Amino acid sequence: MPLVDRYQRIHTNLRISVTDRCNIRCFYCMPDEAIRFLPQRQILTFEEITRLATVFARLGIDQIRLTGGEPLVRVELPSLVRLLVNIPGVRDLALTTNGILLAEHAAELHSAGLHRLNISLDALDPAVFEQIARRRGLDQVLAGIEAAISAGFKKIRLNAVSIRGLTESEVVPLARYARARGLELRFIEYMPLDAEGNWDRGQVLCGADVRAMIECAVAPLWPAERSDPSQPAVDYVYADGGGRVGFINPVTQAFCQDCNRLRVTAEGQLRNCLFSTTEWDAKALLRGGASDDELAELIQECVLHKKPGHGIDTPDFVQPARAMYQIGG
C-alpha cells in the first residue's frame, strides 16, 4: 500500500540526514558556539540507513535525498550512495551540500551513481557569505560547483536562502551566475528553524520580491510547467530562454497541501514534517531486532499522524525544539 495520510497526500519523497555535524555555522541553521553533536554510536550506520530506506521503498518511496548537517563530512559517503542506488524502486538519489568539500568528492560521488546535487549558495560577496555562514569558504564552494560540472553532473541546483536586510544585494549576481553556467537556481524564504531562536517574520525576504528584482535587472520570467505537483518550488523560465529559477515560499505561499516528503534524522527518528514536534523512533526498532514489517508499521503510523500544514501562518505556531541541522535540511 502507498504511504497515504489522512489528507490523501501520497508520500514518495524521503530526506535522510547522515550527520548533524557541519563545517560552517549558518545562523539560519545552527548555533555558532557550544554545539553538542551526537556521539557517533547514536548515528545510524550505512547498513541501518540502507535497510530503513529499503523498507521505505517497498512502501512507495522512490526519491531519496541525503542531507545533514553537512553530509560530506561523513566518512565514505560514496559507499552509502552505492548501496542506496541499488535499492529496487529508488529512481532518484540526490545530495544537499554546502559545497565546501565538494571539489574533492564530486568525481567519486558521480561514479558511485548519485543522480543530482543541491548546493547551498546564499551569497557571492565574500563578506555577506561570511556574515551568514560565520566561517570562510566561498572559494571552496565555487570550486566545488566547477568540480561537479566537470565530473559530469547534469542536474545541479543552487539553493539560496533569502533574508531581508542581508541578501537583497545577492539576488541579481546569483541569478546571473547560475544563468552563465546553465544551473537551476532556487530562492528559499528564511524559515523559523534557527537554533538561537532569533527568527523574525520581518526578516523574510519573500519570493515575490526576489522575483521582481530578477525581472527588473536580468530578464522577464514566465511561469514554468509544473511537472511535479508535489514539488515545493514555483518555477519560472527566463523569457529569453536563458535558464530556470524557482521560489520556495513556505512562509508566504505554503505548499503543505501537496507535500509528499518524510524525514529521517541522523539518529534514526522519523519526522512527517520539517516543523513536526513529534518523532517516531526507527533506531530503536533497527537495533532491537524488529522485523521489516514492524518498521513498515512505524512508518505508516508516522504518516497517518501528519498534520494538514506546518502552521507558520497561524497564531498558535510553535517553533520545533530542533534546529535545521538536527533535523536534516
Disulfide bonds with the S-S distance in Angstrom:
none
